[in-house]
Amino acid sequence: MDLNAHTARLREELIAAAALGDEKTQATAAALAAAVESSSRLVLLSALSELAAEISTELGDRTVHVRLEGTDAKADVRKNTPSGAEEPPTFEEMTGDISRVTLRLVEQLKSRAEEAAQQNGQSLNSWLSGAVSGALKDQMRGYGGKGW
C-alpha cells in the first residue's frame, strides 16, 4: 500500500481548507502540510499495525505483520509455529558448509529437547539448529543488528 497517496490526500485537503484564507494562511498551510507528512505516514503505519494485531488475534494460527519499505506499507501473513518461535531457516536461506559439533547435555535437558523436537515434527538435530539460529537472531536484535 502506497502511503504517499494517503499523505498527499491529507496535504491537499489541508491546502484546500487554507485556500479560504489569505496568502499568508495558504503559505502557512502548505508549510504545515509538508512538515506533518512524515508524521502522518507514521500514524498511518501505527493504525495499520494495530489493525494487523486485531486481525492476528482473530486468526489464531496465523499472524499479520506490517512493515514499512520506503513509503510503502507491506503486510504479510505468517503461520504460527507451535512454540511461537519463527520458522527455522530453509535450506536456501542457509549458506556455507555444514560442520559437525559435539554437544554435551544433561540427560533431563536432552530428553526435553527430544520431546520438543518430536512435538514440532523435527529431528533433534534440526530442532537444535533452529534453536541456535533463533538465539543468534535474538542476540542480533538485542545489539540492533539485522540478524541473518
TIZAFI-789631 format. One record per residue (C-alpha): y, z, x; residue in three letters. Coordinates in steps of 0.001 Angstrom, whole numbers, plus 500000, padded with zeros to 6 digits. Each point is the difference from the previous one (the first is absolute). Layout:
N
@c2=Y, c3=Z, c1=X, type=ALA
...
END
This chain:
148
@c2=500000, c3=500000, c1=500000, type=MET
@c2=503294, c3=498934, c1=501468, type=ASP
@c2=502326, c3=502994, c1=499792, type=LEU
@c2=502959, c3=497794, c1=500932, type=ASN
@c2=499975, c3=498487, c1=496507, type=ALA
@c2=500394, c3=503458, c1=498480, type=HIS
@c2=502622, c3=501268, c1=502422, type=THR
@c2=501938, c3=496732, c1=499594, type=ALA
@c2=499986, c3=500524, c1=496244, type=ARG
@c2=501419, c3=503510, c1=500432, type=LEU
@c2=502669, c3=498652, c1=502337, type=ARG
@c2=500939, c3=497211, c1=497560, type=GLU
@c2=500234, c3=502413, c1=497070, type=GLU
@c2=502233, c3=502369, c1=501948, type=LEU
@c2=502284, c3=497152, c1=501045, type=ILE
@c2=500040, c3=498631, c1=496433, type=ALA
@c2=501026, c3=503405, c1=498653, type=ALA
@c2=502767, c3=500209, c1=502601, type=ALA
@c2=501277, c3=496564, c1=498990, type=ALA
@c2=501794, c3=501751, c1=497144, type=LEU
@c2=502184, c3=501781, c1=502561, type=GLY
@c2=502607, c3=498821, c1=502469, type=ASP
@c2=499328, c3=498378, c1=503403, type=GLU
@c2=499789, c3=503356, c1=501759, type=LYS
@c2=497392, c3=501247, c1=497512, type=THR
@c2=498004, c3=496787, c1=500439, type=GLN
@c2=500119, c3=500294, c1=503812, type=ALA
@c2=498933, c3=503644, c1=499817, type=THR
@c2=497100, c3=499109, c1=497679, type=ALA
@c2=498843, c3=497240, c1=502355, type=ALA
@c2=500108, c3=502402, c1=502963, type=ALA
@c2=498109, c3=502689, c1=498063, type=LEU
@c2=497392, c3=497480, c1=498845, type=ALA
@c2=499330, c3=498964, c1=503597, type=ALA
@c2=499888, c3=503634, c1=501131, type=ALA
@c2=497428, c3=501127, c1=497432, type=VAL
@c2=497655, c3=497019, c1=500335, type=GLU
@c2=497689, c3=501708, c1=502525, type=SER
@c2=500030, c3=503236, c1=498003, type=SER
@c2=499173, c3=498047, c1=496846, type=SER
@c2=497025, c3=498413, c1=501758, type=ARG
@c2=498713, c3=503450, c1=501015, type=LEU
@c2=500472, c3=501344, c1=496460, type=VAL
@c2=498028, c3=497043, c1=498622, type=LEU
@c2=497243, c3=500575, c1=502555, type=LEU
@c2=499899, c3=503691, c1=499091, type=SER
@c2=499668, c3=499136, c1=496301, type=ALA
@c2=497211, c3=497533, c1=500774, type=LEU
@c2=498224, c3=502639, c1=502113, type=SER
@c2=500168, c3=502512, c1=497152, type=GLU
@c2=498616, c3=497381, c1=497623, type=LEU
@c2=497199, c3=499218, c1=502465, type=ALA
@c2=499118, c3=503716, c1=500169, type=ALA
@c2=499854, c3=500208, c1=496196, type=GLU
@c2=497795, c3=496920, c1=499809, type=ILE
@c2=497765, c3=501366, c1=502770, type=SER
@c2=499469, c3=503183, c1=497991, type=THR
@c2=498844, c3=497929, c1=497031, type=GLU
@c2=497732, c3=497743, c1=502061, type=LEU
@c2=498038, c3=502871, c1=501521, type=GLY
@c2=497781, c3=498060, c1=502408, type=ASP
@c2=502834, c3=497900, c1=501416, type=ARG
@c2=503506, c3=500610, c1=501283, type=THR
@c2=503066, c3=497790, c1=499932, type=VAL
@c2=502095, c3=499908, c1=503173, type=HIS
@c2=503539, c3=498610, c1=500239, type=VAL
@c2=501617, c3=499054, c1=503294, type=ARG
@c2=503151, c3=498210, c1=501060, type=LEU
@c2=499758, c3=496827, c1=502096, type=GLU
@c2=503504, c3=498922, c1=500821, type=GLY
@c2=501672, c3=499874, c1=496593, type=THR
@c2=496752, c3=499427, c1=498095, type=ASP
@c2=498046, c3=502773, c1=498300, type=ALA
@c2=496266, c3=499401, c1=500397, type=LYS
@c2=497307, c3=501759, c1=497992, type=ALA
@c2=496273, c3=500159, c1=500556, type=ASP
@c2=497124, c3=501784, c1=498314, type=VAL
@c2=497446, c3=501799, c1=502153, type=ARG
@c2=496641, c3=501384, c1=498976, type=LYS
@c2=499695, c3=503709, c1=500711, type=ASN
@c2=497126, c3=501074, c1=502200, type=THR
@c2=497949, c3=503011, c1=498875, type=PRO
@c2=501506, c3=502196, c1=502694, type=SER
@c2=503546, c3=498788, c1=499247, type=GLY
@c2=500267, c3=498581, c1=503529, type=ALA
@c2=500920, c3=496460, c1=500814, type=GLU
@c2=497268, c3=497378, c1=500256, type=GLU
@c2=498555, c3=499733, c1=503499, type=PRO
@c2=501230, c3=496986, c1=501945, type=PRO
@c2=498118, c3=496771, c1=499516, type=THR
@c2=498281, c3=498271, c1=502905, type=PHE
@c2=502878, c3=497489, c1=500104, type=GLU
@c2=502510, c3=502845, c1=500383, type=GLU
@c2=498118, c3=501509, c1=502912, type=MET
@c2=500489, c3=498388, c1=503365, type=THR
@c2=498579, c3=500613, c1=503409, type=GLY
@c2=496577, c3=500859, c1=501291, type=ASP
@c2=497744, c3=502515, c1=498339, type=ILE
@c2=499053, c3=502893, c1=502247, type=SER
@c2=497414, c3=502729, c1=499621, type=ARG
@c2=501111, c3=503649, c1=499868, type=VAL
@c2=497835, c3=503094, c1=500019, type=THR
@c2=501343, c3=502578, c1=497581, type=LEU
@c2=498654, c3=503538, c1=499908, type=ARG
@c2=500443, c3=501828, c1=496676, type=LEU
@c2=498700, c3=503317, c1=498776, type=VAL
@c2=497120, c3=499385, c1=497587, type=GLU
@c2=501891, c3=501197, c1=496912, type=GLN
@c2=502919, c3=497642, c1=500688, type=LEU
@c2=497619, c3=497101, c1=500672, type=LYS
@c2=498190, c3=500661, c1=496700, type=SER
@c2=503281, c3=500060, c1=498083, type=ARG
@c2=501121, c3=496759, c1=501677, type=ALA
@c2=496678, c3=498350, c1=499099, type=GLU
@c2=500413, c3=501103, c1=496373, type=GLU
@c2=503545, c3=498652, c1=499882, type=ALA
@c2=498876, c3=496689, c1=501501, type=ALA
@c2=497155, c3=499732, c1=497483, type=GLN
@c2=502389, c3=500737, c1=497095, type=GLN
@c2=502196, c3=497135, c1=501211, type=ASN
@c2=497035, c3=497673, c1=500404, type=GLY
@c2=500514, c3=499799, c1=503766, type=GLN
@c2=498021, c3=500691, c1=503108, type=SER
@c2=500989, c3=503075, c1=501970, type=LEU
@c2=501293, c3=497734, c1=502765, type=ASN
@c2=502229, c3=498018, c1=497586, type=SER
@c2=501232, c3=503164, c1=498351, type=TRP
@c2=500887, c3=501603, c1=503351, type=LEU
@c2=501763, c3=496806, c1=501121, type=SER
@c2=502065, c3=500088, c1=496800, type=GLY
@c2=500779, c3=503697, c1=500503, type=ALA
@c2=501225, c3=499390, c1=503556, type=VAL
@c2=502023, c3=496986, c1=498865, type=SER
@c2=501582, c3=502022, c1=497173, type=GLY
@c2=500841, c3=502860, c1=502340, type=ALA
@c2=501666, c3=497598, c1=502425, type=LEU
@c2=502030, c3=498407, c1=497181, type=LYS
@c2=501123, c3=503447, c1=498828, type=ASP
@c2=500968, c3=500929, c1=503548, type=GLN
@c2=501995, c3=496774, c1=500428, type=MET
@c2=501820, c3=500629, c1=496696, type=ARG
@c2=500847, c3=503489, c1=501236, type=GLY
@c2=501674, c3=498508, c1=503074, type=TYR
@c2=501858, c3=497408, c1=497928, type=GLY
@c2=497758, c3=497219, c1=501255, type=GLY
@c2=498529, c3=497191, c1=498000, type=LYS
@c2=496349, c3=500905, c1=500517, type=GLY
@c2=497595, c3=497104, c1=500332, type=TRP
END
